[in-house]
Amino acid sequence: MTGDVLLVLGAALASGVEMVEAATIVLALGMSRGWRAPLLGSAAALGLLAVATLAVGPALERIPIDTLRLVVGTLVLLFGLQWLRKAILREAGVLSKHDEAAAFAQEVARARETGRARGPLDRYSWTLAFKSVLLEGLEVVFIVLTLGVNQGSIPLAATGAAVAAILVGVAAVLVRRPLSRVPENALKFGVGVMLTAFGTFWAAEGAGAELPGGDAALVALVAVTAAWSLLFVRVARVRAA
Amino acid sequence: MRRALAGVLDFVVGDDVWTALAVVLAVAATVVVARAGLDAWWLLPVAVPLAVLSSVRRASASGASW
């Protein structure tokens, strides 16, 4: 049960934060060149991502659980550490934080400079929206598949991700501005912590080690990973000063 | 094919190859120790933060752009 809650939370946070970045580009295109093409491009990318999830998910489920946990757990761990390391360095001020307002302004300027569309569909807007949603969404698909298959419920992870993506999309349409007030780095920090904890747990179990406390160890790993990550923010601040 | 593999590697490993290598070695060590019948559960929870600490210290000292 606790594992399922963490699963939904991890997938939803990852999806939300990636969709904020995609929504910034779609908004910039929609507000500067019209909505039809970017919305169609986004829908096509979301459709392709859904097909990829439906195609790869069942194939992963056929792999024996120990092998799956060892291989996929290691991949989740490596992937999660990328998120976590960057979030630590951004929080410490070593790396600059992602600025949605600046990204939006840059995208609007670029969209206005590009020639107007000829024909019924603005190919520039369609292609850019499609690529943005697809690239941001690929990370979400990876997280949904790896967390879902290891925890034994891809549909649960996919639901968490889909709900978060819909919420971000609705919020972006309602406010008609980049979602720059979303605490993006804090969310990435949270996702990094969860992926690192999940990856550590599954890789260790897949390797044949038995963590004390069974599934409760996952909760402990989340807490411990969050604690050392926050400590490392301080270390990075001191060293960068 | 080579470009696709490089893309997958970049997607999973990212910019810091040393951290990834340390983590893979720690996982391999966990397999070996567990198969020897010894307690191995503590290896990854210890190795992972050490690898990240090393990476964070390197990056913050050099002001790395990744």
Contacts between the chains, C-beta under 8 A, distances in Angstrom:
chain1	res1	chain2	res2	distance
A	70	B	27	7.3
A	70	B	31	7.4
A	74	B	23	7.2
A	74	B	24	6.7
A	74	B	27	5.1
A	75	B	12	5.7
A	77	B	23	5.9
A	77	B	27	7.7
A	77	B	44	7.8
A	77	B	48	7.1
A	78	B	12	5.3
A	78	B	13	5.9
A	78	B	14	7.7
A	78	B	20	5.3
A	78	B	23	6.0
A	78	B	24	7.8
A	79	B	11	7.9
A	79	B	12	5.7
A	81	B	14	7.9
A	81	B	19	6.0
A	81	B	20	7.7
A	81	B	23	6.8
A	81	B	48	7.4
A	81	B	51	7.7
A	81	B	52	6.4
A	82	B	13	7.8
A	82	B	14	3.9
A	82	B	15	7.8
A	82	B	16	7.7
A	84	B	52	6.9
A	85	B	16	6.6
A	85	B	19	7.0
A	85	B	52	6.1
A	85	B	55	5.7
A	85	B	56	6.7
A	85	B	59	7.6
A	86	B	66	7.5
A	88	B	52	7.5
A	88	B	56	5.7
A	89	B	56	6.7
A	89	B	59	5.6
A	89	B	60	6.8
A	89	B	64	8.0
A	92	B	56	7.9
A	92	B	60	6.5
A	94	B	59	6.1
A	94	B	60	4.8
A	94	B	63	6.6
A	94	B	64	7.6
A	95	B	65	7.6
A	95	B	66	7.7
A	138	B	11	7.8
A	142	B	11	7.6
A	196	B	48	6.7
A	200	B	44	4.9
A	200	B	45	6.0
A	200	B	48	5.8
A	203	B	27	5.1
A	203	B	30	7.2
A	203	B	44	6.1
A	204	B	30	5.9
A	204	B	40	7.3
A	204	B	41	5.6
A	204	B	43	7.4
A	204	B	44	4.9
A	204	B	45	7.7
A	207	B	27	6.1
A	207	B	30	4.0
A	207	B	31	4.4
A	207	B	34	5.4
A	207	B	40	6.7
A	208	B	30	7.7
A	208	B	31	6.4
A	208	B	34	3.5
A	208	B	35	6.1
A	208	B	40	7.1
A	209	B	30	5.5
A	209	B	33	7.6
A	209	B	34	4.7
A	209	B	39	7.5
A	209	B	40	3.9
A	209	B	41	4.2
A	209	B	43	7.2
A	209	B	44	7.8
A	210	B	41	6.1
A	211	B	41	4.6
A	212	B	41	6.8
A	217	B	41	8.0
A	221	B	45	6.7
A	224	B	45	6.8
A	225	B	48	7.9
A	225	B	49	7.7
A	228	B	49	4.5
A	228	B	52	7.6
A	228	B	53	7.9
A	229	B	52	7.7
A	232	B	49	7.8
A	232	B	52	6.4
A	232	B	53	6.0
A	232	B	56	5.0
A	235	B	53	6.9
A	235	B	56	6.2
A	235	B	57	6.7
A	235	B	60	7.5
A	236	B	56	5.0
A	236	B	57	7.6
A	236	B	59	7.3
A	236	B	60	4.1
A	237	B	60	7.8
A	239	B	57	6.0
A	239	B	60	4.1
A	239	B	61	5.3
A	240	B	60	4.3
A	240	B	61	7.7
A	240	B	63	6.9
